[in-house]
Amino acid sequence: MTRLRCAILDDYLNLALGIADWSKVSDRIDVTVFDQPFASQQAAADALQDFEIICAMRERTPFPRALFASLPRLKLMITSGMRNAALDLEAAKDQGVVLCGTQWGRDPTAPLTMGLILELTRNIGRENARMHAGEPLQKFVGTEIEGKTLGVVGLGKLGAKVSGLAQAFGMNVIAWSPNLTPERCKEVGVGYVSKEQLFATADIITVHMVLGQRSRGLVGAADLARMKPTSYLVNTARAQIVDEAALLQALQQKKIAGAAVDVFSVEPLPVDHPFRKLDNLVLTPHLGYVTEESLRAHYGQMVEGIDAWFKGEPVRRLA
């Protein structure tokens, strides 16, 4: 059997080969790991043109139609997760590429959201950095989240999980999304409000929508303008759901107390991006799903998916 070439993309932490058992397919594939993002779509096309299999990390390297067209040898792509907005599914289908995914066990984004909320309100990372720098005394005064109101935009599985965690911290929780019903709010045990009420009354607002045509730009300048000057915004969903320019302006003008952002319209975030210059913005480099347990599950299922494809029985097909 002719050995095929397999590319593992965006393994920034160089974990993929050690966290899963690739020996199950090593008799049939030669694996190359790419641990840096590609500089451009052309750079991706040049680097990947000889590969028959690609293992992609969800919503990192984009695969529009033009890139699929540049990879005539590509036969199988497996992405982490069961949806990936960075992939053109129709293009993959038209190219005859078998596209498969991996399933989540637990979603670690919810605890990260609470961590970002605690950082915004208690300045844990800031004070840690000052202690390591030799500063003798504390500088920041925290605020308590117990008794405060959390506004959840999107009450799906993840939004509901965050709601439960927030309630455990003693927070009051309200929610809104375009299709949210009072019945769903009652089921989760949170208050049902309008979009205007949520942005005007919540002390902290957290976004948990799936990116799509209806959610793109869902949180705009008018919504941010309704927020209290003491309130915070957290986005661990997708950058395009929140108007980045409007958020930047609100933070620069101190219209809100601060924000925490884990997702960006361009990733990795450019080193000269104005977000990096703000002292009222907590930045994390898309950590939502990056845990040892999560990556072990995703890469393990990629190995399983490659083996199943060789046997003519692809699993978890997306296209």
Buried (B, 14 or more C-beta within 10 A) or exposed (E): EEEBBBBBBBBBEEBBEEBBEBEEBEEBBEBBBBEEBBEEBEEBBEBBEEBBBBBBBBBBBBBEEEBBEBBEEBBBBBBBBBBBBBBBBEBBBEBEBBBBBBEBEEBBBBBBBBBBBBBBBBBBBBBEEBEEEEEEEEEEEEBEBEEBBBBBBBBBEBBBBBBBBBBEBEBBBBBBBEEBEEEBBEEBEBBBBEBEBBBBBBBBBBBBBBBEEEBEBBBEBEBBEBBBEEBBBBBBBBBBBBBBEBBBBBBEEEBBBBBBBBBBEEBEBEEEBBBEEBEBBBBBEBBBBBBEEBBBBBBBBBBBBBBBBBEEEBBBEBB
